[in-house]
């Protein structure tokens, strides 16, 4: 199969079912497109892993995580509909949420009042609690993974992808900003439990009400070290 770039994917019929319409977002691990599921005649979001980059260390693990995420049925979590491969592409089909990300909201509104910040974060925490009760940990909570619909509803996206990524990919993610929200045990590759997601939400909350990340340094590695070695400062400071 010819390797296509994001622009070339526009109009492509993925797996003879999903017609790709437009690029929604691009990250270090994957690109997300608005698409039409021709079988069910509905608009969906399709996340396509970047091909030939060796970032999915275990395709079977990716499939297992996608199946676990698909079992989650909560208004605070982006629904997963399908997962598969098409030639060199591994993809995930999800609920399409028109709107913006929490990062976009923070750029517009931060620093915001605690009440306003909690209005966004409360449904996120409720959705995470539902996932945790089902044995699924997000592991990569950040503002980019919280979608805010056009009606103001907050939904958590990207369950399952963090554990399917290689350590090298998590290191790459650090370079593009994830490190600002990683719990110390994630950085040091220790056992991870639901508290890692709560820590990340605390770091996001700090940034929402202060307008700055809890730890700032000259390099991502230095920021990571601060998460391990220092407490998050009081927002009042």
N, C-alpha and C positions, 0 to 999 in steps of 0.2 A: 504494500500500500504506500502511495506517495505521502510523504510527511507534509502536512499542511500547516500554514501559520494561521493566526487568529483571523485575519482578513479573508484568507482562502476558505475558511470554514463556513463563512456566511453563504447560506443557500445549500449547504451540504446536508444530505439525508443520513443522519447517524443511525447505524444499525437498521437501516431500511424502515425507520419509524419516526425519528425525531428530526424535524427540519429546523436547522439553525438560522436564526434571524439576525441577531445583533449581539455584540459583545457588551456585557454588563460590567464585568470587573476582571482584572488580571492580577494574579499573585505569583509568588515564587514557585508555587507547587501546581497551580492549575489556573484555567480561565473559565469564567462563568458566562453563559450565553442565555438569552431569551430564546425559546424554541417552541414549536408546536408538536404535541404528541398527536400524530395523525390517526393512530388507532382509537384514541379516546376523544379526539377533537378538543383538546384543552391546551392552554398556554402553560408551559413549565419552565423551570430554570435547569439548565444542564451544565454541570461542572465537569470539564474535561481535563484530566491530568496531562501535563506537558509530556509529550512522548519522548522516549529515548533519553530520559534524564536520571533514571535509576533512583528516583526519590521514593517510590513505593517499594519498601524492602521486602514485603511479603504480600503478594497479590491475594492469597487466600485469607490473610489477616484483614486486608481491606474489604474483601467480600463479607467476612464475618461481622466486621464492625458496621458495614452498611446494612446488613440484615438486622442487627440489634437496633440501629437507629431507626429503621423502618417500623419497628414495633412501637416506637414512641408515638403516642397520640395525645397531644396537648396543644392548646392554642398558643402557648408560649414557645413552642419549638417548631422550626421549619420541618414540614413533613418530607420524608424520603419515600419516593415512589418506585424507583427502579435503579438497578446497577448492572453494568455489563462491560463488554469490550467490543471494539470494532477495529479490527486490524491492530495497529500500534496504540490505539486509544483505549484508556480505561476511563469510564465515565460514571457519573452519579446523576440521577434525575430527581429533582426536588420541586417542592411547591414554589411557584413564582410569587414573590412578594414585591409588588410595585411600591416604590418609595425611596428611602435612603438608608444609610447605615447610621449607627450611633456615632461613629466618627464624624460624619457630616453634621449631625446635630451638635456635637461638641465644638466643632469649628465655628458654628454659628452662635452658640449660646454660652459656652463656658467662659469664665466661671459662672455657675448657676447656683441657685439656692438649694440647700439640702432637700427641701420638699420637692422641688422640680426634678432633681436628680433621682430621688427615690421613686418618683412616678414612672420614670423610665426603667429603673433597675428592679423594682418589685416584681413585675411579671417575668423578668429574666431569672430572678432567684427562684420563683415558684416553678418555672419550667425546668431549671436545673435540679430542683428537689425531686421533681417527677422522674427525671432521668436517673438521678442517683438511686432512687428507690428501685429502679429497674436494673441497677448494676452497671450503668453506663456513665463514665466520666468524660467530660469534654476535653480537658487537658490543654486547650488553646483558646481560652476566653480572652477576647480583646474587643475593642469597640467595632472593629471591622466585621466581627462575627455576630453582631446584634443588628438585625434589620428592623427598621421602623417603617411600618406601612403608611400609606397615604391617609389612613384613618387614625394614625398615631399608635397603633398596636405594635408592641415590641416582641420580636421572635428571635430565638437563638438558632444560629445556623452552624453547619460544619461539624456535627457530632461524628466521631469515629475516625476522622482523617488524621488526627495527631498521632494516635498510636500506630497507625499503618505506615507512618513516615519513618525514614531512617534517622539515626542520630545526626548524620551529616545534614539532612534536610532541616532538622530542628535548629541546628547551628546556623544554617542559612536564614531561617526565619528570624533568628535573633537579630541578624543584621538589618532586617527590614522593620523592626519595631516590636516584635512579640516579646522581647526580653523585658520590656517595661511592666509586663503583667504576670510573668512567670513566678510561681512559688519556688522557694529555695530548693525543695526536694526535686522539682522538675529539672532545675538547672544542674543539680548534682547527680541526676540520674538515679535517685533513690526511689523506693516504692511510693506510688502516687495513690491518694484516695480522694474522696470528694472535697476535702478541705483545700486542695489545690485550686479548684474552681472558685471557691468562696474567697480565697486570697486574691485571685485575679479580679473578681468583682469589687473587692475592697480597693484595689489599686485603681480600677476604673472610676470608682466613686470619688476617690481622692482627686483624680484629675478633673472630674466633672465639676467639683465644687471649688477647686483652687485654680484651675486653668493651667496646671503644670503636672507633669508626671511625678510620682512619689520619689523616684531616684533619677538624678541627672548626672551624667559624667561625659568624658570626652570620647568614650568608645562603648560599644555594646558589651564588651567583655567587662569593662569597669562597672557598668550598670548592673550586670549579672552578679558581680562580686558584692555590690552593695546589697542586693536582695538577700544574699547568703549571709553577709556579715553584719548588716545594719538593720535596725527597725525602720519601718516606714514612719516618717516624721508626722507629728500632729498637723492636721490641716490648718490649725490656727497659727502655726509657725510660718 
